[in-house]
């Protein structure tokens, strides 16, 4: 194996690190916000909020990420006239934004279940004791649950 070839390949791949990190941080940040919303919808006890969140998590956790990326990047191109009419085509024609969108949706599905599980794992006795001490809802959430 040629050392110069390996060096050149490594340097080429190294050039993509900033883009990869930017993509990852953007998707994880946006996904965390959406995940918290989904977790709260799942825990609300209201069927109208719970059912769509369950369906969303089921679909995005049940399909491979690569398929989701392909469907968003290549599949939404079939709806170009509609997307242009709504002013969204400039967003969905760029590979970077399609990747951010797909990774955000996927991250949100997984993270929402992690957040929901963490919130539900707090023992009820601790919440009850905090209420008995007179803690308000936000203070209870901040000091006990979160």
N, C-alpha and C positions, 0 to 999 in steps of 0.2 A: 504494500500500500504506500502510496506517495505521500510523504509528510507535508509537502506544499499544498496538495489538494485538501488534506484534512484541515490544515491551518486556514485555508481560504474558506472552506465550508463552515468552520467554527466562527470565523469573523462575520460571515454572512448571516448566520443564525443569531449571533450576538447583536447584530443591528436590529433585530425584531424584538428584543427584550423590552425596550421602553413602550412600544405599542402594546405588547402583551400585558404588561403591568398596568398600563392606563386602562385597557379594556377590562381587566380583572377588577381593579379598584372601583371603576364606574359601575360595573354590573353588580358587584357585591353591595355597594352602597345603596343603589336604587332597589336592589332585591331585598335588603334588610327592611327598608321602609314598607314595601309591599308585603313582606312576610309578617310584619307586626300587624298590619291591617287584616290580613287573612287569618292570623291566629286569633285576633279579637272577634272576627266574624264567626269562626268555628266555636269559640267559647261563649258566644252571646246567648245561646239557647233559643234564638229566634230562627225558625225554620227557613224563612225567606233569606236570611243572611248565611245560615249554616250550609244549606244545600249547594249554592253556587261555589262556596269556598271548598267544600268537599269535592265537587266535580272538578274544579280547577286543579286541586292537588292530585286527584286521581289521574287526570289526563297527563299532567306534566311530570309526575313521578313515574308514570306507567309507559312513557315513550322515551326512546333514546334521545339524548341531547343533539346528536348529529342529525337525526330526522327532524327535530324541531327547527334547527338552523336551516336545513334544506327547505322545509315547508315555508318558513318565513322569507327566506331570500329568493327562492325560485318560485314558490307557490303564489305569493302575493303579487308577483308580476303579472299574473293572469287578470288581476283586477286593476290594472293600470288606469283605465279611464275613470273608474270610481275613485281611486286614490288621488288622481290628479284633480278631480272635481272637489274632493274634500281637502285638498292642499297637503296631502300626506306623501305624495310620490317623491318629493325631494328627500324625505327621510328614508323611505324604504328602497330607494334605488342605490343607496350607498351601502357597501358591504359592512363597513364599520358599525353603522347604526343598526343594521339588521342583527349583527353579532351581539351588540350591547342589548338589544331588545330580547333576543332569544335567551341569552345568558341571565338576564335579569328575571325573566319569567320563570326559568328553571330554578335559579337560586331561591327565588321567593317561595316556590312550592316546597322545596326541601327545608328551608329555614323556618317556614311557618309551622311545620310539624315539630321541629326542634323547640321552637319558642313555646308552642302549645303544650308540649310534653313537660317542659321546664316549669311553666306556670301551674300546671295541674299537679305537679309533684310536691308542691308545698303542702305540708300536713294541715288538715282543717283545724286541728287543735291550736296551731300557732295563730291562724287567722282569727279564730274565736277568742283567744287570749288577748290579742291586740285590740279587738273590738271591745272587750270587757274593760281594758285599760282606757278606753275613750279615744282611740286613734281614729282620725278621719279616714275616708277612703283613699285619698292620695298619699297621706302619710303612711298608712298601712301598706299600700302597694310599694312605696319607696323603701321602707325599712324592713318589711317582712317578706313580701313576695319577690320583689326585684332583687 
